Amino acid sequence: MKKPNKKSLENSRRNFLKNAAIASSIFIVPRHVLGGPGYTAPSDQLNLAAIGAGGKGASDIRNASVNGRERVVALCDVDFSGSASRSVENFPKAKLYHDYREMLDKEKDIDAVTISTPDHVHGPAAKYAMERGVHVYVQKPMTHNIREARMLTEMARSNKIVSQMGNQGGSNPLLDMVQKWVDSDKLGKISKVQIWTNRPVWPQGIEFPQPNEGEKPDDLKWDLWLGPAENIPYTPNLHPFNWRGWWDYGTGALGDVGCHLVDIPFRTLGLHYPTDAECSVAAIYTKMWTPEYHPKGCPASSFITLHFEATEKSKSPIEMTWSDGGIRPSHPDIIPADHDIGGANSANGVLIIGEKGIISTNINDSSPLMPKLYLNDGTTEFGPEKEENDEPEYGHQRKWVDACKAGFNSPEHKALTSSFDYAGPMTETVLMGNLAIRSYMLRRENAKGQAEYYGRKKLLWDGENMRITNLEEANQFVGREYRKGWEV
């Protein structure tokens, strides 16, 4: 009999992992018999890779490896001299790449990949991986723009990809408490949600920094960092973190923490696409009565209103407001004045407001404050003072890995809290706020040579078709232009 080659064996292993639902009819020798307690047979290990191995990427790939239970075969980063060096130390056998396209083309045995890059690379990298049958874990926000989010959602479904977005708070079991309060009609008719954040905590609302090729770090692959964005000379103060406030690369405060905070009401109220979006943003005044904006970047602060139709869970239309830059809602009368609202020091939070009371929470952020229910009759119900969690980030990455091994149609995949079927529409909702912000800054000169801001209106949204129906110019922000070779 002809001996199978290594490639055919590897393909067989991958097919087994991706179709593991049939495993219930196969007799499996217990792992402890093979190699002792906690032992994982090499054939049962998932081959993992990371695109973006530093910063949040370091913890994502570490948590996905489940303390060495899975095999990390490759790491990709544009600069291994920074925080990505931790991943190199943690996984010394992993092959190193600077270009994720080269990695995915050469490493044919990769089963699943974590993507923890700046926002503008999420969509292109995830698409490239999914086209090759690789399961994906993508940091929040799932994509840089609405069009990409819709595309990845549909691609994951058609290609049978196991997916998860990195809003780990979605796996926090305390969300069940909020869901129970909503489902048991504790609040009665819910009509309003208020969300706020102290972000940005990075430079934002200022002029774009000036290029300076002389300051480029020797190890940084600048062209690969730019990815789908316009090719510009090396510009300090973007890599590795301050890119968040510039539209070419980041998605501002909404993209940073919105996918944590908006997730709470979006999930518990069963919301779908908003019907409209409206905003106002902070301006800089360098001369009297003349506001100035920096269209390349996000504003220092903004206030956004979204409306949603009634759903099975919410029963009535919902008005959702978002404010960033440290601006928060007024303290509700039924919450004692010395109680924080949302998180610690009321810096970030969510209020779900009903006719019978209010839910105050922030459980999807790093704050220790638990969800709290305040009813008009004086009744209160609070979550535990301290979380009891036995694994990092509520097992958000580990559950995704388990689902990858179980298969697309498995109960494990259906149980994921942020697979793209959910995370896609939620990300689109978050990014609708940014569409409103960018439309607010649209300007042209009128006949008198004065600036006319013509996008300052309630934008009516056709969610199914991804279109603003009452301001055509706003639709340019549904997607983006891509540099040649990086198209999505």
C-alpha positions in Angstrom: 0.0 0.0 0.0 1.3 3.5 -0.9 2.2 5.5 2.2 0.3 8.7 2.4 2.4 11.9 2.2 2.5 14.6 4.9 0.3 16.9 3.0 -2.5 14.4 2.5 -2.3 13.5 6.2 -2.6 17.2 7.2 -5.5 17.7 4.9 -7.3 14.7 6.5 -6.6 16.2 9.9 -8.1 19.6 8.9 -11.1 18.0 7.4 -11.7 16.0 10.6 -11.5 19.1 12.7 -13.8 21.1 10.5 -16.4 18.3 10.3 -16.1 17.2 13.9 -19.9 16.9 14.3 -19.6 13.3 13.0 -17.4 12.5 15.9 -20.3 11.3 18.0 -20.4 8.1 15.9 -16.6 7.4 16.3 -15.1 5.6 19.3 -12.5 8.0 20.8 -9.8 6.8 23.3 -9.9 9.1 26.3 -7.0 11.5 26.4 -6.0 10.6 29.9 -5.3 7.1 28.7 -3.1 8.4 25.9 -1.0 10.8 27.9 -2.2 11.5 31.4 -4.6 14.2 32.7 -4.8 17.3 30.6 -3.0 15.7 27.7 -4.1 16.7 24.2 -3.1 14.4 21.3 -1.3 16.2 18.6 -4.0 15.2 16.1 -6.6 16.9 18.2 -4.7 20.2 18.4 -5.8 23.2 16.4 -3.0 24.9 14.4 -3.3 28.6 15.3 -1.7 31.7 13.9 -1.9 35.4 14.9 -2.1 38.4 12.6 -1.0 41.2 15.0 1.0 39.6 17.8 1.6 42.6 20.0 -0.7 44.6 22.3 -4.1 43.0 22.5 -2.9 40.5 19.9 -0.5 39.0 22.5 -3.3 38.1 24.9 -5.6 37.0 22.1 -3.3 34.4 20.8 -2.1 33.4 24.3 -5.7 32.8 25.4 -6.6 31.0 22.2 -3.7 28.6 22.8 -5.5 27.6 26.1 -2.3 27.2 28.1 -0.6 25.3 25.4 -3.5 22.9 24.7 -3.4 24.2 21.1 -0.5 24.6 18.7 0.6 28.1 17.6 2.4 27.6 14.3 2.9 31.2 13.0 2.9 34.8 14.1 2.6 37.8 11.9 3.4 41.4 12.9 4.7 44.5 11.2 7.2 45.0 14.1 8.5 42.2 16.3 10.7 44.6 18.3 7.9 45.9 20.3 5.2 44.2 22.4 4.9 41.4 19.8 8.2 40.1 21.2 6.2 38.7 24.1 4.4 36.4 21.7 7.7 35.3 20.1 8.9 34.4 23.6 5.7 32.6 24.4 5.7 30.6 21.2 9.3 30.0 20.2 8.5 27.4 17.6 6.1 29.6 15.6 7.3 30.8 12.2 7.5 34.6 11.9 6.0 36.7 9.1 5.5 40.4 8.5 2.9 40.1 5.7 -0.3 38.1 6.6 -0.9 37.3 3.0 2.5 35.5 2.7 1.8 33.7 6.0 -1.6 32.4 4.9 -0.3 31.4 1.5 2.7 29.5 2.8 1.4 27.9 6.0 -1.2 25.6 4.5 -1.9 23.8 7.8 -3.3 26.9 9.7 -6.8 26.1 11.0 -7.7 29.3 12.7 -6.2 32.8 13.1 -6.6 35.6 15.6 -6.6 39.1 14.0 -5.6 41.9 16.4 -4.4 44.7 14.1 -5.4 48.4 13.7 -9.1 48.6 12.6 -8.4 49.2 8.9 -6.7 45.8 8.5 -9.5 43.8 10.2 -11.6 43.4 7.1 -8.9 42.7 4.5 -7.1 40.2 6.8 -10.3 38.3 7.8 -11.5 38.1 4.2 -8.1 36.8 3.0 -8.2 34.1 5.8 -11.8 33.1 5.2 -11.2 32.7 1.4 -8.7 30.0 2.4 -11.0 28.2 4.8 -9.4 29.5 7.9 -11.6 30.2 11.0 -11.2 33.8 12.3 -11.3 35.6 15.7 -11.3 39.3 14.9 -10.8 42.1 17.5 -13.5 44.7 17.8 -14.7 46.5 15.9 -15.1 43.6 13.5 -14.4 45.9 10.6 -13.4 49.5 9.7 -16.7 50.2 7.8 -20.3 48.9 7.4 -19.8 47.4 3.9 -16.9 45.2 5.2 -19.0 44.0 8.2 -21.8 42.9 5.9 -19.4 41.2 3.5 -17.6 39.3 6.3 -20.9 38.2 7.9 -22.2 36.8 4.6 -18.8 35.2 3.8 -18.5 33.4 7.1 -21.9 32.0 6.6 -21.4 30.8 3.0 -17.8 29.5 3.6 -18.9 27.8 6.9 -16.3 29.7 8.9 -16.4 29.6 12.7 -16.1 33.3 13.7 -15.9 35.4 16.8 -15.4 39.1 17.4 -13.2 40.2 20.3 -15.8 41.9 22.5 -15.1 39.5 25.4 -17.7 41.1 27.7 -20.3 39.4 25.5 -19.2 36.1 27.2 -19.5 37.6 30.7 -22.1 35.4 32.6 -23.4 38.5 34.3 -25.1 39.5 31.1 -27.6 36.8 31.9 -28.7 38.9 34.9 -29.4 41.9 32.7 -31.2 39.6 30.2 -33.3 38.1 33.0 -34.4 41.6 34.2 -35.4 42.6 30.6 -37.1 39.3 29.8 -39.1 39.2 33.1 -40.5 42.7 32.4 -38.8 44.2 35.5 -38.6 47.6 33.7 -41.9 47.4 31.9 -41.9 49.3 28.6 -38.3 50.2 27.7 -38.0 53.2 25.5 -34.6 54.7 26.0 -30.9 53.7 26.3 -28.1 56.0 27.2 -24.4 55.1 26.6 -21.3 57.1 27.3 -17.6 56.9 27.6 -14.5 58.8 28.7 -12.8 57.9 25.5 -10.8 59.1 23.6 -7.8 58.7 25.9 -5.5 59.2 22.9 -4.8 62.3 20.7 -8.0 63.2 18.8 -9.7 66.3 17.3 -6.3 67.7 16.3 -4.4 68.2 13.0 -2.9 65.1 11.4 0.7 64.7 12.4 3.5 65.6 9.9 5.5 62.9 8.2 9.1 62.3 9.2 10.9 59.5 7.5 13.9 60.0 9.7 12.0 58.9 12.8 10.8 55.5 11.4 11.9 52.6 13.6 14.3 50.3 11.8 12.1 47.2 12.4 8.8 48.6 11.4 7.4 47.5 8.0 5.6 50.8 7.3 4.1 49.8 4.0 2.5 46.7 5.5 1.2 48.8 8.4 -0.5 51.1 6.0 -2.1 48.1 4.3 -5.3 49.3 2.5 -4.8 52.9 3.4 -3.3 55.6 1.2 0.5 55.3 0.7 2.0 58.1 2.7 5.5 58.7 4.1 6.3 57.4 7.6 4.3 59.5 10.1 5.2 59.5 13.8 2.5 59.1 16.5 0.4 56.6 14.6 2.0 53.2 15.3 1.5 51.4 17.6 -1.6 53.0 19.3 -2.5 56.6 18.3 -4.0 55.5 15.0 -7.4 55.2 16.6 -8.3 58.8 16.1 -7.7 59.0 12.3 -10.4 57.8 9.9 -7.9 56.0 7.5 -6.9 53.6 10.3 -9.2 53.8 13.2 -12.8 54.2 14.2 -12.5 56.5 17.2 -14.1 56.1 20.6 -17.0 54.2 19.1 -14.8 51.6 17.6 -12.7 51.3 20.7 -15.3 50.8 23.4 -18.6 51.1 21.5 -18.6 47.4 20.7 -18.4 46.7 24.4 -21.0 49.1 25.6 -23.5 49.1 22.7 -23.4 45.3 22.9 -25.3 45.2 26.2 -28.6 46.8 25.0 -28.2 45.5 21.4 -28.0 41.9 22.8 -30.5 42.1 25.6 -33.1 44.0 23.7 -32.7 42.0 20.5 -32.1 45.1 18.4 -31.3 45.1 14.6 -30.3 47.8 12.2 -31.1 51.4 13.3 -33.6 53.3 11.2 -31.8 56.6 11.4 -28.8 58.4 12.9 -28.2 62.0 13.9 -25.2 63.6 15.7 -23.5 66.8 16.8 -19.7 67.1 17.4 -17.3 69.4 19.2 -15.6 72.0 17.0 -12.4 74.0 17.5 -12.8 77.8 17.2 -9.8 79.7 16.0 -11.8 82.8 15.3 -15.2 84.0 16.3 -18.3 82.2 15.0 -16.2 80.0 12.7 -16.0 76.3 13.7 -13.2 74.3 12.4 -13.0 70.5 12.0 -10.2 68.2 11.0 -11.9 65.9 8.5 -9.0 63.3 8.5 -9.7 62.5 12.1 -12.5 61.9 14.7 -13.7 64.9 16.8 -12.7 65.4 20.4 -16.3 64.6 21.5 -19.6 63.7 19.9 -23.3 63.1 20.7 -25.2 60.6 18.6 -28.8 59.5 18.5 -30.0 56.2 16.9 -33.6 54.9 16.7 -34.6 51.3 16.5 -37.9 49.6 15.7 -39.7 47.4 18.3 -38.4 43.9 18.6 -39.7 40.7 20.3 -37.7 41.6 23.4 -38.0 45.4 23.5 -41.7 45.5 22.5 -41.5 49.2 21.7 -39.3 51.5 19.7 -36.0 52.4 21.3 -34.0 55.7 21.3 -30.3 55.1 21.9 -27.9 58.0 22.6 -24.2 57.8 22.7 -21.8 60.5 24.0 -18.0 60.4 24.2 -15.2 62.7 25.2 -16.2 62.4 28.9 -19.7 63.8 28.4 -22.2 61.7 30.3 -26.0 61.7 30.9 -27.5 63.4 34.0 -27.8 61.3 37.1 -31.3 59.7 37.2 -33.4 60.7 40.2 -34.1 57.1 41.3 -30.4 56.3 41.6 -28.9 57.6 44.8 -26.7 60.6 44.3 -23.7 58.9 45.9 -24.0 55.8 43.6 -21.9 55.7 40.4 -23.9 55.2 37.2 -22.4 52.8 34.8 -18.8 52.0 35.8 -16.4 53.3 38.4 -16.5 57.1 38.7 -19.3 57.0 36.1 -16.7 57.2 33.4 -18.2 54.6 31.1 -21.6 53.0 31.2 -25.1 52.0 30.0 -28.5 53.0 31.3 -31.5 51.0 30.1 -34.5 53.0 31.0 -38.0 51.6 31.3 -41.3 52.9 32.7 -40.8 51.0 36.0 -37.1 51.6 36.5 -33.5 51.6 35.2 -30.7 49.1 34.7 -27.3 50.7 35.3 -24.3 48.7 34.1 -20.9 48.6 32.6 -20.1 44.9 32.8 -18.4 44.8 29.3 -15.6 47.0 30.4 -12.8 46.5 32.9 -14.7 48.3 35.7 -15.4 46.1 38.8 -18.9 47.6 39.1 -21.7 45.0 38.6 -25.1 45.5 37.0 -27.7 47.2 39.2 -31.4 47.4 38.9 -33.3 50.4 40.4 -37.1 50.3 40.4 -39.4 53.3 40.9 -40.9 51.7 44.0 -37.5 51.7 45.7 -36.7 48.1 45.1 -33.1 47.4 44.1 -31.2 44.3 42.9 -27.5 44.3 42.5 -25.0 41.9 41.0 -22.1 40.5 43.0 -19.5 42.9 44.2 -16.7 40.8 42.7 -16.7 38.7 39.6 -16.0 35.0 39.9 -14.2 34.1 36.7 -11.9 31.1 36.4 -10.4 31.8 33.0 -9.1 34.9 31.1 -11.7 37.1 29.5 -14.6 34.8 30.3 -13.2 32.1 28.0 -14.1 34.2 25.0 -11.2 32.9 22.9 -11.2 29.4 24.3 -14.9 29.0 23.4 -14.1 30.1 19.9 -11.3 27.5 19.7 -13.6 24.8 21.0 -16.2 25.7 18.3 -13.5 25.6 15.6 -12.7 22.0 16.6 -16.4 21.1 16.8 -17.4 22.5 13.4 -19.6 25.2 11.9 -22.9 23.4 12.5 -22.0 22.4 16.1 -23.8 23.5 19.3 -20.5 25.0 20.3 -20.5 27.4 17.4 -24.2 28.3 17.9 -23.4 29.1 21.5 -20.7 31.7 20.7 -21.8 35.1 21.9 -20.2 37.1 19.1 -20.1 35.0 15.9 -20.4 37.2 12.9 -24.1 36.5 12.5 -24.5 38.6 15.7 -21.4 40.7 15.7 -21.9 41.9 12.0 -25.2 43.7 12.6 -24.0 45.0 16.0 -20.8 46.4 14.4 -22.8 48.0 11.6 -24.8 49.8 14.3 -21.7 51.0 16.1 -20.3 52.3 12.8 -23.5 54.1 11.9 -22.5 56.6 14.6 -19.2 57.2 12.7 -21.1 57.6 9.4 -23.2 60.3 11.1 -20.1 62.0 12.4 -18.3 62.1 9.1 -21.5 63.3 7.4 -21.8 66.1 9.9 -18.4 67.4 8.8 -19.3 67.5 5.1 -18.9 71.1 3.8 -18.9 73.2 0.7 -18.8 76.9 -0.1 -22.0 78.7 -0.7 -22.5 81.6 -3.1 -21.1 84.0 -0.5 -17.9 82.0 -0.1 -19.0 80.8 3.3 -18.7 77.3 4.6 -22.0 75.4 4.4 -22.2 72.2 6.4 -24.9 70.3 4.5 -24.8 67.0 6.2 -26.3 68.1 9.5 -29.6 66.3 9.4 -31.2 63.2 10.6 -29.9 60.5 8.2 -32.5 57.9 7.2 -31.0 54.5 7.0 -32.1 51.6 4.8 -30.3 48.9 6.8 -31.0 45.9 4.5 -29.6 47.8 1.5 -26.9 49.7 3.4 -27.9 53.1 2.1 -28.7 56.6 3.5 -31.9 57.5 1.6 -31.9 61.3 2.2 -28.3 62.4 1.7 -26.5 60.6 -1.2 -23.1 62.1 -0.3 -23.2 60.3 3.1 -23.1 56.9 1.4 -19.4 57.4 0.6 -18.8 56.5 4.3 -20.5 53.1 4.0 -17.3 51.7 2.6 -13.9 53.1 1.7 -11.3 53.4 -1.1 -8.5 50.7 -1.0 -4.9 50.9 -2.0 -4.2 48.7 -5.0 -3.4 45.1 -3.8 -5.4 45.5 -0.6 -8.9 45.6 -2.0 -11.9 44.1 -0.2 
